[in-house]
Amino acid sequence: MKKYYYWFMLVCMAALVSCSSSTSRLDQYHAEKHQQDSVALVEQQRTLVYYQGQLDSLVQVADSLLPLFQYEKNEKYEDAGYYVVESRSGLRVKVRDDGHRPVLVYREGKRLEGDPESMGLNENERTMVERGEHLAIVISDMRQFEQLIQQTNGKINMYQLRLERQDNAQQ
């Protein structure tokens, strides 16, 4: 009987040691997860600051280019508006306000295709087309950074919620 008692005690002790080690492993896992989420949150916050800085610089470039263009949009027929500049020689350069390319170039109502060199443009007209291309790139990049900022804000919110839940679970 004593033999079974000692065996029973040994099994119970082994079970207690096993439970305490699994509890400490679980605590260690939660601590590691909390640390990973904390690091990820800081990384996302830094990324957000970078994206916002890039967007701010693009806004400055756009603000310097937009006074050269007039905005046109027919609300009844068009989803996107256009930034338009027109030369005295009748060249018309149109840039979509959503940043989609290509830049549209017209002379006397006819669309011109190709690069500015092959269109037979003078220096001022080539400069107009280049400014239009630059504006299209800036607008497109601004839209991309706006999307990245939204995604990053979503990730920041997710990590903040995770950390709050983890903190509440520990209490």
C-alpha positions in Angstrom: 0.0 0.0 0.0 2.8 2.3 0.9 4.3 1.5 -2.5 1.1 2.8 -4.3 1.0 5.8 -2.0 4.6 6.9 -3.0 3.8 6.2 -6.7 0.6 8.3 -6.4 2.6 11.1 -4.8 5.2 11.0 -7.5 2.6 11.2 -10.2 0.9 14.1 -8.4 4.2 15.9 -8.1 5.0 15.4 -11.7 1.6 16.8 -12.7 2.1 19.9 -10.5 5.5 20.5 -12.0 4.1 20.0 -15.5 1.2 22.4 -14.8 3.5 25.1 -13.4 5.9 24.8 -16.3 3.1 25.0 -18.9 1.7 28.1 -17.0 5.1 29.7 -17.1 5.4 28.9 -20.8 2.0 30.4 -21.5 3.0 33.5 -19.5 6.2 33.7 -21.5 4.3 33.3 -24.8 1.9 36.2 -23.8 4.9 38.4 -22.8 6.6 37.7 -26.1 3.4 38.4 -28.1 3.0 41.7 -26.2 6.5 42.7 -27.0 6.1 41.8 -30.7 2.9 43.8 -30.9 4.6 46.7 -29.1 7.5 46.7 -31.6 5.1 46.4 -34.5 3.1 49.4 -33.2 6.2 51.5 -33.0 7.2 50.5 -36.5 3.8 51.4 -37.9 3.9 54.7 -36.1 7.3 55.5 -37.6 6.0 54.4 -41.0 3.0 56.7 -40.7 5.3 59.7 -39.9 7.3 58.9 -43.0 4.3 58.6 -45.2 2.8 61.8 -43.9 6.1 63.6 -44.5 6.2 62.3 -48.1 2.6 63.4 -48.6 3.3 66.8 -47.2 6.2 67.3 -49.7 4.1 66.1 -52.6 1.3 68.6 -51.6 3.9 71.4 -51.7 4.9 70.4 -55.2 1.3 70.1 -56.3 0.6 73.5 -54.8 3.4 75.0 -56.9 2.1 73.4 -60.1 -1.6 73.8 -59.8 -1.7 77.6 -60.3 -0.4 76.9 -63.8 -3.6 74.9 -64.6 -7.3 75.6 -64.6 -9.7 73.0 -63.2 -12.5 71.7 -65.5 -15.1 69.2 -64.7 -18.5 68.6 -66.2 -20.4 67.2 -63.2 -23.2 65.9 -65.5 -20.9 63.7 -67.7 -17.5 63.2 -66.0 -16.5 61.3 -63.0 -13.0 62.8 -63.0 -12.1 66.4 -63.5 -9.1 67.7 -65.4 -6.4 70.2 -64.7 -6.0 72.0 -68.0 -3.4 74.4 -69.4 -3.7 75.9 -72.9 -1.1 77.7 -75.0 -1.5 80.6 -77.3 -0.8 78.3 -80.2 -3.9 76.2 -79.4 -2.1 73.3 -77.6 -4.2 72.0 -74.7 -2.7 69.7 -72.0 -5.1 67.9 -69.7 -4.3 66.0 -66.5 -6.9 63.9 -64.7 -7.5 64.9 -61.1 -7.3 61.3 -59.9 -3.8 61.0 -61.2 -4.6 58.4 -63.9 -2.3 58.6 -66.9 -1.7 59.4 -69.7 -1.6 63.2 -69.9 -3.9 64.2 -72.8 -2.5 66.6 -75.4 -4.7 68.2 -78.0 -4.2 70.7 -80.8 -7.3 72.2 -82.4 -9.5 69.5 -80.9 -7.3 66.6 -82.2 -5.5 64.4 -79.8 -1.8 64.1 -80.3 -0.1 60.8 -79.5 3.5 60.0 -78.7 6.3 61.8 -76.9 6.7 65.6 -77.0 9.6 65.3 -79.5 7.5 63.3 -82.1 4.5 65.7 -81.7 6.4 68.6 -83.3 6.1 70.8 -80.2 8.1 73.9 -79.7 10.0 74.4 -76.5 7.2 76.2 -74.5 4.7 73.5 -75.5 7.1 70.7 -74.5 7.5 72.4 -71.1 3.7 72.5 -70.8 3.5 68.7 -71.5 6.4 68.0 -69.1 4.6 70.0 -66.3 1.5 68.1 -67.1 3.4 64.8 -66.8 5.0 66.0 -63.5 1.6 67.0 -62.1 0.1 63.6 -63.1 2.9 61.8 -61.3 2.6 64.0 -58.2 -1.2 63.5 -58.0 -0.8 59.7 -58.5 1.8 59.5 -55.8 -0.4 61.6 -53.5 -3.2 59.2 -53.9 -0.9 56.2 -53.2 0.4 57.8 -50.0 -3.1 58.7 -48.9 -4.0 55.0 -49.3 -0.8 53.9 -47.5 -1.7 56.3 -44.6 -5.2 54.8 -44.3 -3.8 51.3 -44.3 -1.1 52.2 -41.7 -3.7 53.9 -39.5 -5.7 50.7 -39.6 -2.7 48.7 -38.6 -1.9 51.1 -35.7 -5.5 50.8 -34.5 -5.2 47.0 -34.7 -2.0 46.8 -32.7 -3.4 49.3 -30.1 -6.5 47.1 -29.6 -4.4 44.0 -29.3 -2.2 45.5 -26.7 -5.2 46.8 -24.8 -6.7 43.3 -24.8 -3.5 41.8 -23.7 -3.2 44.3 -20.8 -6.8 43.7 -19.8 -6.2 39.9 -19.9 -3.2 40.2 -17.6 -5.1 42.2 -15.0 
